[in-house]
Amino acid sequence: MEIREATVEDLPAVMTVFDGAMLATDVDAVREAIDRGDLLVAATEGRVLGACLLAGEEIDAVAVRRARRDQGIGAALVEAAADRRGRLVAEFDPRVRPFWASLGFEIEPADEPERYRGVRE
């Protein structure tokens, strides 16, 4: 598996991954992130397994294909983002809190009810 910046050819597969995780992502915003180098993908043999959408130091979305979850792919994407950005911020719901905590994020309640905010320096 390799972690790399996404290309425009990856866009359909990335949108499938985000849609499969029920993440509200806009195709135009994802395309712009590709142009800026702010979209990372985990791929093997040309197949996109997961994606991480960045906006500065914020992780706007991270998702992995359902059949490939719990294999360290999401963690590898976040680690690659940390290598590029240093400080990372993510906002998420309680069901994925253990994932973010396992990656060393300091977690606190977010402004919205039933949401958390994590920061990793």
N, C-alpha and C positions, 0 to 999 in steps of 0.2 A: 504494500500500500504506500502511496505517496501523498503528501500534502503539498498542494501548489496553488498558485493564484488561478482563479477561474478564467476561462476564455469565453467569448460569445457563443462558441459551439457548445459549451456546457449549460447554457441558459435553460433549455427545455428540461434537462435532467435535474438541474437545481430546483426549478419550480416544482417538479414532481416530488422531490424530497421535502421541500417546505410544505407543499399542499398535503402530503401524506402525514406530516406531523401537525397538521391543522394550524399552521402559523400564518398569520395575516401578513403576507408580503406582496408588495406591488411589483409587477414585472418591470416597469420602467425604473423603479428605484434599484432593483437588482441589476438591471443592465448598466445603470450609471455606476454602481459599485464595481462591476466588472471593469469598466473603463478606468476607474480610479485605482484599481488593484486592491480593493477592499472586500473582495469575496474570495474566501479560501475553500477549496474542495479537497476531500479525501477521495482518491480514486485508485482503482486497481484494474489493470488491463483495459484502460479506457472507460471504465464504468464508474460513474460518480456514486459514491456510497454515502456521502454526507457533505454538508456545507456549513460555513460560518460566515455570516454577514456582519461586517464591521462598519461603524460610523465613528471615525476618530477612535477614541478609547472605549466606546460602547459596543457591546455585542448586541446587535439588533435581533439576530436569530441564529440558532444553531440547531441542526437537525441531522438525523441519520436514518437511512432506510430502515423500515421496521424489521426486516429479516436480519439486519446487521447490527442491531442495537445490542448493548451490553458486551461489546467486543473491544472497547477502548477507542473507538473511532471519534466519538464526540470529545473525549478527553484530549486526543491527539490534535484535533482541530483547535481547541481552546489553548493548548500549549503552544501551537504554532502561532496563534494570534498574540499570545503573551510575548513570544520571541520577537515579534514585529513591533509591538506597541509598548511593552513594559507594563504600564498600568492598564487594567481592564475593569469595566463596569458592566454589570448585567442586571436586568430586572426580570423576575420570574414568579411563577406561582408555587404554592407549597409542595406540590407533588414532585418537583424536580430539585427541591432544596438540597437533598443529599448529594446529588451530582455536583452542584456548585460548591458545597462544603468540602467534598472530597478533593477538589482542585485548589483548595486553599483560599477561597473567597471569604472575606469577612462579611457576615450577613446580618442585615437589620431589616425591620419592617419598612416597606416603601410607603409612599403617600397614599396610594390606592389600597382599599381594603383587600385582604387575601392576596397581597403581592409582597414580594421581598426584593431587596436590592443588595447585590453583592459587589464587593470591591476587592480586587487583587492587585497589590502593589508590586 
